[in-house]
Amino acid sequence: MSEGLDSQINIGDVESFITNEKIKRKVCKTKKFNKNMYLDAVNKINNLSDIDIARKLKVNRTTVWRFRTNPDNQDIILKAKELLNKKIMENKDNVYSSKIDNWEYFKNIKIISEWERGLRRSLVSRKKINDYMRGFWYVCKHLKRHPNKLTVDECAMLIDDIKILYYCGESMPKNLAYSRIRESIRSFYTRMHKMSGEYISSLGITKETLKGCGKYARQKIPRNVRKNLKETLLNYTNSDMEYLEALYIDKFMYYTGTRITATLLFNFNERQYELDKDVWMFEVLDKGKTGGKKWEKYLIGYALDDFKIYCSKRFGLPIDQLETELPMKTNYLFPSFIKKRGNEIVAKVERIRGINKNALIEAG
């Protein structure tokens, strides 16, 4: 029987098989542990301990020791030491120090100067760049954090505290205005850390309209909606004259940048005005903490030509007589939206707002 086996199995083939297996195992061991893997392990564990490197790479400690003491590997050992020294210096630079309280030092920190260059490439104005950078500087100073180490979560917690103070009407920490630091934080983390605006908003660092602004203040009316507005306004006004006034109230506010109440309450008998051929000036009393502030509003060019057409139709005057006859024809520019309440004249603000709201919704 042994003769039969010997005849089937060649002893030379067996020896060759064993030799090949040894070579394969040696190759596998080499693949498991090489210079790049050693350097990568040092980078991740931040030390040169044979035990820690062996544990990280899942090899025997003596294997790491033999690798480290091998003269052929001294170049990679030196490179690993340089890598560790560099990381130590970087961490030292990232620690907050009183130097950051100095504006000149702060704006020259690498990540801040890169942020500034990115903003310039995007054609952000010099003033806006300065606002962003100074706002973030105040945040870093307040939280005592280096910009490389400050996380967006820490900023979100600060924003939560500032937001409560802002909406309660209480004083906020110096230089930490609610609107200013929100914009700075959003710009920094979207540009330098590639975070999405949606994620930053989900943390509470939002872009909502500030207190005192209308809830629709950031909405834009597309051109096609503006075109349809003339038709839809007609459906929510009671007469042709009210329709004409409603249309030009919006135009007057747009042309002059005047609030709705100040627009409706302009009175030729109470306010200053100048109606020259090429320039019309109206003095309006706008709201304010001290009871109102006087502003001079101007109509010129196309805006004036358009508004003259309204005045001519509304008050039955030839266009070339408006400068002299209009003040004597009426006290108010938009009389349909004025009413008497006791001895006081008030503006029908809710009426014009309701007309505009319904007309805009119907217009799309």
Buried (B, 14 or more C-beta within 10 A) or exposed (E): EEEEEEEEEEEEEEEEEEEEEEEEEEEEEEEEBEBEBBBBBBEEEEEBBBEBBBBBBEBEBEBBBEBBEEEEBEEBBEBBEEBBEEEEEEEEEBEBEEEBEEEEEBBEBEBBEEBBEBBEEEEBEEEEBEBBBBBBBBBBBBBEBBBBEBEBEEBBEBBEEBBEBBEEEEEBEEBBBBEBBBBBBBBBBBBBEEBEEEEBEEBBBBEEEEEEEEEEEEEEEEEEBEEBBEEBBBEBBEEEEBBBBBBBBBBBBEBBEBBBBBBBBBBBEEBEBEBEEEEBBBBBBBEEEEEEEEBEBBBEEEBBEBBBEBBBBBBEBEEEEBBEBBEEBBBBBBBBBBEEEEEEBEBBBEBBEEBBEBBBEBBE
